[in-house]
Amino acid sequence: MTKSIFLLLATVLSASLLLGCDDKNAPSVENFTNAINAVLVSSKAVIPAPGVPSHTQEQTTYIEDVTALENMDNNYTRSDKNKFRRQITYAKLLQSTGMAMLKKGTFRDTSSRGEIKQYYGYIVTFNDKYAKDVVKYRDGKIGLVAGFVGVEKILKYTEPKDIKGKTTSYVTYTRTVINRPEWATDTVLDYAGVKNHLNGKQTAKLVLSETGWKVDGYRGHGLKMTRGGKGGGQDVDED
């Protein structure tokens, strides 16, 4: 009796191991998600830093306070006022998550006419704890690495079939930002306009290899927003 039970358990265990080995070859949501994310793993999602970069201070930006008495002579347009108010709100959101630090003071900057002028407003710096998440571009603009572009949801996939000698499935999915640092909350990303830029369906061609499903003929695209969402304009580059 004992011997029979042992043989039965050994058979069940062997079958489980065999099934486990085959799992990576199954056309499943989990396997397709892992395969696509493996391609997107180096696709950084970079959102804009609020404000205008300082020309003299590293990792520092300035935001004019349009409500300050010190700036009353600057004749801001309604568009200017809305822009600066959105930038201040955005900066305060980043402050609430620990990424940014704000203090009020005077600073000098170049006007649209190329004149050096003095302004009053917010001086924005970034937490050393997240120094690796702060990037500076050649044009001086500052970006914040909020994670990586990855799969949000697998919407559908075709039944695998042989195409030119390869077992192939076409997978349709939506994107989101994954592996985010703790400061990159949903509120921050929404305000930066990430959802709008990652909106829409994507389709990838997956083929079955000896080691499981792989994305065929596709490079991951990162998200680099030079300005974004409510915090500024709508410029975006997908690298």
N, C-alpha and C positions, 0 to 999 in steps of 0.2 A: 504493500500500500504506500509506504513511504517512498519507495523507489519510483512508483508511478507518478506521485505528486511531484517529485523532483524532476522527472522527465518532462512533465506537463509545463512546469514553471520554466524550464530551460527552453522549451519550444516557444513559449509565449515571449520570453525575453529575446530570443534570436529573431523572431518575427518583428518585434518592436524595433530592434536595432536596424533590421533591414529596411523597414518602413521609414525610419529616421533618416537613413542614408538617401532614400529616394525623395524625401520631402523637398529638398532643394530643387528638384526637377519638376515639381508639381506646378501647374499654372495657377498660382494663388495670389491673392492680394498681398500677403506678406512677402512672398518671394519677388514679386514685381516691384513693390515699394523699395525693398533692399537693393535691387539691381539698379533702379533709377537713382536712388540716393547715393549709390556708390560712384555714379558719374558726377552727380551734383556736389559731392563732398567738398570740392575746392571752390565752389561758386559762392563767394562772399556776398552778403546782402549789406550794402553800405548806404546809410541814410545821411542826410546833410546835417552838419552842425548848425545851430541857430546863430544868426548874426553875421557880421562882416569880419573876416580874419584880420588880426593885427599884423602890421608890417614889422613890428619891433619885438613883440612878445610871442614866444613859442606857445602853441596850443592855446591861444587866447582869441576870443572874438568880442566884438562890440555890438550893442544894440541901442540905438537912440531911443530915449524916452520922450515920446511926442507930447506927453502931458506935463512935462517938467517946465517950470517957469524959465529955466535957463535956455530952453530951446524955442521960446515963443517967437523969436524973430526969424525962424527958419522957413516960415510959410509952407508948411507941409500940405500936400494935396490930400484928398480923401483916400486915394489909393496908397499913398505913403503911410498915412496913419494906420490904415488897416493892416498893411504889411508889417510894420513895426510891432503893432499890438499882437499879431499872430506869432511873430518871432519871440516876443517876451513870454507869451503863454507856453510856447514850445520849450523855451529854455527853463521855465519853472517846472514843467513836467519832468524834464531831465534832472532837474535839481531834486525833485521829490523821489526819484528812483536812485539817487546817489551818484549819477554820472557827472552832473554839472554843478558848479558852484557860482553863485551870482553875488556881485556887490555893486553898489551904485557909486558913480564917480564921474569925473571928467576925462575925456580922451580926445586925441586928435586923429582926424582921418581926412582923406582926400575927397573933396566934393565932386559932383558930376562934371564940374567945369575945370577940374584939376587943381583946385585951390586947397591948401591945407587949412582946415577949419577945426575949431574946438566944439565938442558936443558934450552933452550930459546924458548919461544913461546907464546901462548895465554892462559891466565887464564880466564876461563869461570865461571861466577856466574849467578844466576837466580833471576829474579825480585820478590821482596817480594809480589808484587801485586798478583802474581800467585803461592804463596807458597803452596797452597792446591793441585796444579797440579804437584808438584815435589815429587816423591816417591823414597825411597832408599830400595834396596833389601838386603837380608842377605849377599850376596857375595860382597856388596859394590857398585854394579852398580846402576846408577841413571836412572830413567824413568820419562817421562813426560806424564801426563794424558791428551790426546788430545780430549776427549769426550767419547762417548759410541758407541758400535757397534749397528747398526740399519738397518732397511730396506731401501734400495736405490730405488728398483722398484719391483713391483709384475709383474712377467713375465706371469704367467698363473695359473689357478686353475681348479680343476675338479668340475664337477657338483655335488652339495651336494647329498649324498645318505645315506640310512640307513645301518650302519655297526655295527652289534652286539648291536642294540638298540640305537645307537647314530648317529645323523645327522653329516656326516663327509665330509670334503673336503681336498684335498691335494694341498698345495699352494707352488709354485716355485717362488723364489725371489732372488735378488742379495743384497749384503750388502754394507754399507758405514759407515762413522763415523758421528754420529748426536750429537746434543747438545754440539757443540764444543765451547771452550773458544775462545776469539777473536784472540789470538796469533796463534791458530792452523789453519792457512790458507791452501788453496788447495796446494799452492806451497810447504809449509813445509811438508805436509803429503805425497805429491808425492815424494819429495826428500828422505823422510824417508822410502819409499817403501811400504806404507800402501796399495795402490791399488793392488799391486802384491799379498800381503798376504790375502786380502779380495776378491780376484778375484774368479770367479766361481759361479755356481748356488747352491742354498740351497733349500731343501724341508722340509716343516713342515706339520704335521698332525693337522688339526683344527677341533674341534667338537663344536656343538652348545649347549650352556648351557642355563639356565634360565636367565642369565644376558648378553647373547651375545656369540660371538665366543671366544674360548679359545684354546691355544696350548696344545696338548695332548702328554704327555710323552717326553718332551724336556726341557733341561736346556740351558739357554743362555751361550755362550762361549765368554769370553773376549779375547782381543788381547794384548799380552805382548811381545813386541819386545825387545830383549836384545841388539841386534845390528840390523841395518836395512838399506835396500836400498843402495843408492849411498853413504850414510854417513858411511857405515861400511860393516859388513858381512850380513848374511841372516838368523841368528838364530831367531826363533820365537816359542813362546809357546802360545797355546790357552787354557785358563783355563775355 
